[in-house]
Amino acid sequence: MNAGEIKALLQARGLTPNRALGQNFLVDEAAAAAIAGASGAAKFPVLEIGPGLGALTEALLRLSSQVVAVEIDAAMISILKERFSSAKNLLLRHEDFLDTDLDALKPLLGTQCAVAANLPYYVTTPICMKLLTSELPIAHMALMLQKEAAERFTTLPGSRQYGPLTVLAQRYYEVKTLMTLPPARYYPQPDVDSVVLTLCHRPDVSVLPALPRILATAFSMRRKTLLNNLRSAGLSKESAEALLEQCSISPAARAEALPPEAFARLATQWEAEMSK
């Protein structure tokens, strides 16, 4: 649908885009097709987050055997049900994704799945952290993000954007930029460019259950040293120093300066110590 068609559709139902929910609807069918293709939908069942009026949903349904779409807005759910009433491969869930029980979705998404999403800025980080720390078998993701949010996935140690999300994404996925979408590709137009990222799971990287906890501790107070943050989490000075030494990390280092590999060593050693 183009911007005019979206306006007409909303006006016919007495609706306007909900700014509180960050609703900016994609109006570029070619971009939607490219994003759906890059998401892995042709190979895997898809979890779509925030389908809105269904621009991306329509493209995903052409490719995937199963699309599970989670939408918070009841008005959008009503429109989606009407638009895709004949689609046998679409399951709509009316709920806040942050409250969604991902374990309950596993039987619907199989042994490997894809994720596709047009994420509003105000919930980008919590949604992505939920995905990156979940036990869903996510093989591919295609995420539409505001430019500043996208930079958190690709930034390097030492930058102000570098944090737990960066480390988790770069540890478990190969992150690439698929395209940049200017404001004119949306209705209503946002104030900034959007970026579409693709994330391809790294099959040779082991899952480290302790990594999210380590990251939360390490970045809890960014200006403090890693040693002090570990002590704030309950470790004695001696235990924290020994842990860092075993991982070849300076006790004076700050979390924002460490590459993902250092946090992986730290999580691995932490798990080994806890298993003793």
Secondary structure as GFF3:
##gff-version 3
##sequence-region A 1 276
A	DSSP	alpha_helix	3	12	.	.	.	ID=ss1
A	DSSP	three_ten_helix	19	21	.	.	.	ID=ss2
A	DSSP	beta_strand	25	26	.	.	.	ID=ss3
A	DSSP	alpha_helix	29	38	.	.	.	ID=ss4
A	DSSP	beta_strand	46	49	.	.	.	ID=ss5
A	DSSP	alpha_helix	55	63	.	.	.	ID=ss6
A	DSSP	beta_strand	67	71	.	.	.	ID=ss7
A	DSSP	alpha_helix	74	83	.	.	.	ID=ss8
A	DSSP	beta_strand	90	94	.	.	.	ID=ss9
A	DSSP	three_ten_helix	97	99	.	.	.	ID=ss10
A	DSSP	alpha_helix	102	109	.	.	.	ID=ss11
A	DSSP	beta_strand	113	118	.	.	.	ID=ss12
A	DSSP	three_ten_helix	121	123	.	.	.	ID=ss13
A	DSSP	alpha_helix	124	132	.	.	.	ID=ss14
A	DSSP	beta_strand	138	146	.	.	.	ID=ss15
A	DSSP	alpha_helix	147	154	.	.	.	ID=ss16
A	DSSP	alpha_helix	164	172	.	.	.	ID=ss17
A	DSSP	beta_strand	173	181	.	.	.	ID=ss18
A	DSSP	three_ten_helix	183	185	.	.	.	ID=ss19
A	DSSP	beta_strand	186	187	.	.	.	ID=ss20
A	DSSP	beta_strand	194	201	.	.	.	ID=ss21
A	DSSP	alpha_helix	211	218	.	.	.	ID=ss22
A	DSSP	alpha_helix	226	232	.	.	.	ID=ss23
A	DSSP	alpha_helix	237	246	.	.	.	ID=ss24
A	DSSP	three_ten_helix	255	257	.	.	.	ID=ss25
A	DSSP	alpha_helix	260	274	.	.	.	ID=ss26
###
